[in-house]
Amino acid sequence: MNAGPPGPVRTLRPARTTATRQKLFDASMELIGERGAAGVTVDEIAAAAGVSKGTVYYNFGSKSELIAQLLRHGVDILKARLQEAPGQEAAAQGAATAASGDPLLAMEAMIGQALDFMSEYPSFARLWVSENWRTPSEWQGTFAVLRGELLAVIGEAVERVAQAYAVDSTVPRGSLETAIFGACFVVGLDRQTYHPERTRDQSVAAIMAFMRGYVLQQPGPRG
């Protein structure tokens, strides 16, 4: 079935303060995690965040814009953590001969940061998974932009691995990044919901299997 063209990309107005935006984000994620985006009202979000309904409308204009802005806020948090993962800066600078600059280890740290984010904000992960592929969706354009930004961060990390190691050229890059991206959400949520006994490191290792399979066996990164 043809889902039609993506929805419009929303122009998101900045919240009055970062503190207000974070309070609204935390309150909204808790409520949305319980009942879904459609089942939550602006009044409930404002009350849970300890702000007036007028503050919500001043900052966001409508409930729909609030959800769009919250998606942006969550992705900004996630992007920052991925980019600040241990080893990312050294790997980006090409220090692949040092352990701290090994882009494969940097990728492992990045995946760990993604899973930590899923643990800290499980309702955001559920909102992303439940709404991202819903068609039609009033946030489809917003999802497309934010998804592209996250895939670009992952793609840069994968490219650094490809530059440092011999890799399987038959693996399509776009699909590889998407596999890692999707696995972080699904494995993270599955661990929380069905398998809390699984450790963070076990979950990271499972997702890293994509990268281990992409890298051809050899002693270490190229000098």
C-alpha positions in Angstrom: 0.0 0.0 0.0 1.3 3.4 -1.0 1.7 5.5 2.2 1.8 8.8 0.2 4.4 11.6 0.5 5.9 12.4 3.9 4.1 15.0 6.0 5.3 18.5 6.3 8.5 19.2 8.2 7.6 21.4 11.2 9.4 24.6 12.0 10.0 24.2 15.7 10.0 27.3 17.8 12.5 27.3 20.8 11.1 26.8 24.2 11.4 29.8 26.6 14.0 28.1 28.7 15.9 24.8 28.6 14.6 24.0 32.1 10.9 24.5 30.9 11.5 22.3 27.9 13.2 19.6 29.9 10.3 19.6 32.5 7.8 19.3 29.7 9.8 16.6 28.0 10.0 14.5 31.2 6.3 15.0 32.0 5.2 14.3 28.5 7.3 11.2 28.1 5.9 9.7 31.3 2.3 10.3 30.3 2.8 9.3 26.6 4.5 6.1 27.8 1.4 5.2 29.8 -1.3 6.1 27.2 0.2 7.0 23.9 0.4 10.4 22.3 -3.2 10.5 21.3 -4.4 9.7 24.8 -2.7 12.7 26.5 -4.0 16.2 26.8 -2.2 19.5 27.0 -3.8 20.1 30.4 -2.4 16.8 31.7 1.1 17.6 30.4 1.1 21.1 31.9 -0.1 19.8 35.3 2.5 17.0 35.3 5.3 19.5 34.4 4.1 22.0 37.0 3.5 24.8 34.4 0.4 26.5 33.1 -1.4 25.5 30.0 -0.6 29.0 28.7 3.1 28.3 29.0 2.7 25.2 26.9 0.9 27.1 24.2 3.3 30.0 24.4 6.3 27.7 23.8 4.8 25.3 21.3 1.5 26.7 19.9 -0.4 23.4 20.0 -0.2 19.8 21.3 0.9 18.6 17.8 3.8 21.1 17.9 4.6 20.1 21.4 5.1 16.5 20.4 7.2 17.6 17.4 9.4 19.7 19.6 9.7 16.9 22.2 10.9 14.6 19.5 13.5 17.1 18.5 14.5 17.6 22.1 14.9 13.8 22.7 16.9 13.4 19.5 19.2 16.3 20.4 20.0 14.6 23.7 20.6 11.3 22.0 22.8 12.8 19.3 24.9 14.6 21.8 25.5 11.4 23.7 26.4 9.5 20.6 28.9 12.1 19.5 30.4 12.4 22.9 30.8 8.7 23.4 34.3 7.7 24.6 36.7 7.4 21.6 34.5 9.3 19.1 36.7 12.4 19.0 39.9 10.5 18.7 38.5 8.2 16.0 37.2 11.2 14.1 40.7 12.7 14.2 42.1 9.5 12.6 44.0 8.2 15.6 43.0 4.6 14.7 46.4 3.1 15.8 45.8 4.0 19.4 43.4 1.9 21.4 41.5 5.0 22.5 41.1 6.0 18.8 40.1 2.6 17.5 36.9 3.4 15.6 35.5 -0.1 16.2 35.8 0.5 20.0 34.4 3.9 19.5 31.4 2.4 17.8 30.9 0.0 20.7 30.9 3.0 23.1 28.4 4.8 20.9 26.0 1.8 21.0 26.4 1.7 24.8 25.4 5.4 25.0 22.4 4.7 22.8 21.3 1.8 25.1 21.8 4.0 28.2 19.6 6.7 26.6 16.9 4.0 26.0 17.1 3.0 29.7 16.9 6.6 30.9 14.1 7.6 28.5 12.1 4.4 27.7 8.9 6.3 26.9 10.7 8.3 24.2 12.0 5.0 22.7 8.4 3.6 22.7 7.0 6.8 21.2 9.6 6.6 18.4 9.0 3.0 17.7 5.2 3.3 17.8 4.8 6.5 15.8 7.8 6.5 13.4 6.3 3.9 11.0 2.7 4.8 11.5 1.1 6.0 8.2 -0.4 8.4 7.8 1.3 10.4 10.7 1.1 14.1 11.3 4.8 13.9 12.4 6.0 11.9 9.5 8.0 14.8 8.1 9.6 15.5 11.5 10.5 11.8 11.9 12.1 11.8 8.5 14.4 14.7 9.4 15.3 13.5 12.8 15.9 9.9 11.6 18.2 11.3 8.9 20.2 13.2 11.5 20.7 10.1 13.7 21.6 7.9 10.8 24.2 10.5 9.7 25.9 10.3 13.1 25.9 6.5 12.9 27.1 6.6 9.3 30.1 8.8 10.2 31.1 6.2 12.8 30.7 3.4 10.3 32.7 5.2 7.7 35.6 5.6 10.2 35.5 1.9 10.8 35.6 1.3 7.0 38.6 3.6 6.6 40.5 1.8 9.4 39.6 -1.8 8.7 39.1 -4.1 5.7 35.3 -4.5 5.5 32.8 -6.5 3.5 32.0 -4.3 0.5 29.0 -6.4 -0.4 27.2 -5.1 2.7 25.0 -2.0 1.7 26.0 0.9 3.9 22.5 2.4 4.2 21.1 -0.9 5.4 24.0 -1.4 7.8 23.4 2.0 9.5 19.6 1.3 9.6 20.2 -2.1 11.1 22.3 -0.6 13.9 19.9 2.2 14.4 16.8 0.0 14.7 18.6 -2.6 16.8 19.4 0.0 19.5 15.7 0.9 19.9 14.4 -2.7 19.7 17.1 -4.4 21.8 16.9 -1.6 24.3 13.2 -1.9 24.7 13.1 -5.7 24.6 15.6 -5.8 27.4 13.5 -3.5 29.6 10.2 -5.2 28.8 11.0 -8.9 28.5 14.6 -9.5 29.5 15.7 -7.3 32.4 18.2 -10.0 33.3 20.3 -9.2 30.2 23.1 -6.9 31.0 24.0 -3.7 29.1 27.2 -5.3 27.9 25.4 -8.3 26.5 23.0 -6.0 24.7 25.9 -4.0 23.3 27.6 -7.2 22.1 24.5 -8.4 20.3 24.2 -5.1 18.3 28.0 -5.1 17.7 27.6 -8.4 15.9 26.5 -6.3 12.9 29.8 -4.5 12.9 31.8 -7.6 13.7 30.3 -9.2 10.7 31.0 -6.2 8.5 34.7 -6.1 9.5 36.8 -8.8 7.8 38.9 -10.8 10.2 42.4 -9.4 10.7 44.7 -8.6 13.7 43.7 -5.0 14.2 43.1 -1.7 12.5 45.2 -0.5 9.7 48.1 1.8 10.6 
